[in-house]
C-alpha cells in the first residue's frame, strides 16, 4: 500500500479527451496500475465480450457476464481482477470533453448509467444488441483518426451521446426504476455534487441547504423521496466511504486519515467512525487486510 490512492488522469497531450482502448492492450500496458485500487478523472464504459472477470468497485465485487456493459463514474475507486482475463473494449472520456453546455452537464449528472443511485451498474445484452455498441466504438475510433477540423469534436460527442442514450433505453427495458424528474431530484443531485466537493470541510446539513438556498426541511424532503435517506445520512455515508478507502488502501495512520477528512481531534474521528460503521477504524483495517 502507498500513502495515497493512486489517481490516473487522461493523457495530458490528448486534444480530445475521449478514447476507445482494447482491453487486452490496456491490461498488458498498465497491469501494475490496474490490479491495485485506483481512481481516475474520467468515466469508464466497459464493453465485455466473452469473459467473466470480477471487477471491484469500492469494496463491491461485480461479477461480469459475457456481452455486458459496465459503467463507472469518475473518481470511483476500482481495481481489475488479478488474473486480468478481460476481453472487449473500454470507452473513456472526461467532463471536459462531454460537458460543453449546462444541459450536457445536467444530462450526465442525472444519467441512470453512471449515477450510483442505480442499484446495478451493468447491462446484460444479447450478441446482436452488443454489436450496436461495438459499432459506435468503431465509429469513434475511426473519427479519432481523422485530421482535426471544425466538425470532429461535435461528431465524436454525438456518437458518445447516442451510445449513452441507447444504453439508458436498454437499462429501462431491463427494469430500472426511473427516477422521477422534478425539483426533488434536482435538489438531491445538486446536494450530492456539492457534497463531493466539500465533504472534508462542510459536515452539517445547514451548510449545504444555505448554498442551495432552501431550508434543511426541504432538502430532507427531497433526499427522502429520491434516496430514502436524510441529508445527514448521505453526508455520513460519503465521509465513511472515503475513510474506508483510506483505511483499506493506504498506509496512512488513523490520525492522518482523520485530518484528511477534516477531523482535527483523532479521538472524535474514531468515535464518529465507530458510531456510523459499527466498528473501529483499526478493526475495519484489520478485517479488510485479512480478506
N, C-alpha and C positions, 0 to 999 in steps of 0.2 A: 504494500500500500504506500501511497505518497501522502504529502501534506495537503493535497487538494485533489478534487475530482477533475481529471483532465477535460478541458473543453476544446473540441475540434471546431475550427472555423472554415467557412467556404474559402476556396482558393482566392488569395488576395489579387492575383493577376487576371481573374476571370472577368471579362467585360460584362457578361450576362450571368447572373447567379442562378443558373438552372443547369442541370446535367443529368444524363441517364448513364448509369455505370453497370456493366455486367457484374453480378455478384461474385463469380469466380475470380474476376480481376481484382475486385475490391478486397476480398478475403486473402488473396495472395500478397498484395502490395502492403496492406495495412493490418496484418494479422495481430501484431502485438497491441495495437490501439484497440482493436475491435473486441478482443476477448477479455478486456478489462473494463470496468464501469467507466463510462464517459458521457458527456453531453455535447450537444452541437448548437451552433447558432442558425441551423437550418432545419427544415422539415424533411422527413423521410416518408416515401411511399415504397414499400417493398412489394415486388411482384414475384411471388414464389411459384416456381414451376414444379417439377416432380421431386420434391424434397419435403422432409418432415423434421426440421430442427426445432429446438426450443429456444426462443428468444426471450431475454429477460428485460422487463421494463419496470423500474422502481420496485424491485423485490417480487414482482409478479412474473412467474414463468408462463410464457404464452406458447402453447403447443401449436405449431404451424401445420396446416393441412396443405396438400398439394393444390396448386392452382387457386391461390388465395392472395388477397391484398392485406397488408398491414400498414397502418398509418401511425406515425409517431411525431408528436409535436416537438417543436424546437425546445431545447433546454431540459427535456426529459432525460433522466439518467437511464441508460440501457447498455446492454452488452450482448455480444454474439455467443452462440453455442460454442463451447470449447472445440468441438470436432470440426466446426466451420464447413459442414456439408450443406452449403447453400447453393441453390440453382435458381437462376432468374435474373432479375434486374432490380435496381433501386433508382427511383426518381427523387432527386433532391433539389430544393430551391429555398430561397430566403424571402423574408418580408420585403427587403429592398427590391427584389425582382417583381413580386406579385402585387404588393400594396402600393400602387401608384396613385390611387384615389381613395377617398374616405369610404366609398361603397365597397372597394376591394377589401379594405381592412375589416369592415363590418362583416362581409361575407366570410372571410377566413376565420375571424374570431368566433363567429356563431356557427361555423360548419359542424355538422354532426360527425365529420370524419376525424378531425384532429382534436376536437374538444373532448376532454375526459369526462364530460357529462354522460357520454355514451358508455354503456357497460362493456361492450365488446369491441375491441379495436380492429378486428379482422373482418373481411368479407370473403366468403367462400363462393367460388364461381365454377361453372362448367367450362370445359376447354374452349367452346365456341365463344362464350362471353369473355373469357380471359383474353382471347386473341384480339378483341376490340381494344383493350388497354395496351397490349403489346404494340399494336399498330400505331397508337398515338405516341408511344415512346419512340418508335422508329421514326415517326414524322418529326418529333422533337430533335432527335439525333441528326437527322438529315438537315433540318433547318439550322442547327448549330454549326454545321459545316459550310453553310453558305456565307459568302463575304457580307460584311455588315452593310446594312442600308437602313432607310427610314422605316421599313416595314418589319424588319427582323424581330425586334423585341415584341411588337404587337402580335405578330403571328405566333410566336412562342407562348406568349401569355394566353392567347386564345386557345391554343392546344391544351395547355395546362388547365385552364378553366373548364374546357369541355371534359377533360379527364375527371375533374372533381365533381362536376355536375352528374356525369354518368354514374360515378361511384356513390354519390348521395342517393340517386334514384334507386340503385341496386340495394343499398342499405335499408331504405324504406320498404322495399319489396320483401326484404328478409325479416321484417317485423320490428324494426327500430321504432320505439315510441317517440313520435315527433315532439319536439319542444315547442310549446305554444309561443308564437311571436307576440310581442307586445312590451309594455313598459316593464313588467316583472323580469322578463328575460334580458331586456336592455340594461336594467339596473344591476342585475346579477352578473352579467358579463363585464360591465364596467367595473364593478366592485372587484371581480377576480383579476382583471387587468391591473388595477391599482394595487391590489394585494401583492401580486407578483413583483411589482417594482419596489414595494415599501414594507414587506413583512418583517424585515430586520429592524425597521425604525418605528413603524406605526403598528400598535398592537391592540388598540381599543376600537370598538365599533364606531364610536362617535367620531374618531379621526376620519374614517372613510365616509361616513354619512355627510360630514361637513364638506368634504371635497366634492361629493356627488350633488350636494345641495338638496338633500332630502333628510327626513328625520330618521333616527335609529329604528323607530317602529316601522316606517315604510320600507326601509331596507330589509328588515326582518321579514316582513310580509312577502317581499319579492323572493328572497332566497328560500323561504319555506315552501313557496309554490313551485319554484323551479328545481331546487335541490333537496327539499325536505330537511334542510338544516338551517340553524340560525347563523347569522354572520359571525358570531363568536366561535361557533364550532368550526366554521370554514377557516377562520384565522388560525385557530389551534391546529387544524389538520395540516395547513401549509407549513407552519413552523415545525411541527412534529416530523413531517416528511423530510424537510431539509436536515433536521437533527439526525434522523435515522440514516440518511445518505452519508453524512459526515462521519457518523459513528461506524458505519459498516465499511466505508470505502476509503477512509483516510487514517493517518496515524495521529491526528490532532488530539490533544488532551481534552478532557471534559470541560475544563476551564476555557480552553481556546475555542471550542465549539460554541459554548455559551456566549462568549464575547462576540464571535462572528454573527450570532443570531440576535445580538442586541441585549443580552443579559449581562449587566455589569457585575452582579453578585452570582458567583458559581453555585452557591447553595440554593439560591432561588431557582436557577435553571434546573437543578437536579429535582427540586420539589415540583416544578412545573412539568417536567418530563414524566415523572412518576405518576402524577395526577392524571395526565392525559394519555399515557401509554400503558399504564398499569404495570410498569416495571421501571427499574432504574436505568440510566444511561449505560453504566458498567455492565449490568446484566444483559441488556439488549445487545451490546457489542460482543460479549462473550458467546451468547446464544447464536448470533449471526455467524461468527467466525468458526463455530463448530460444524456448520452446515457444509 
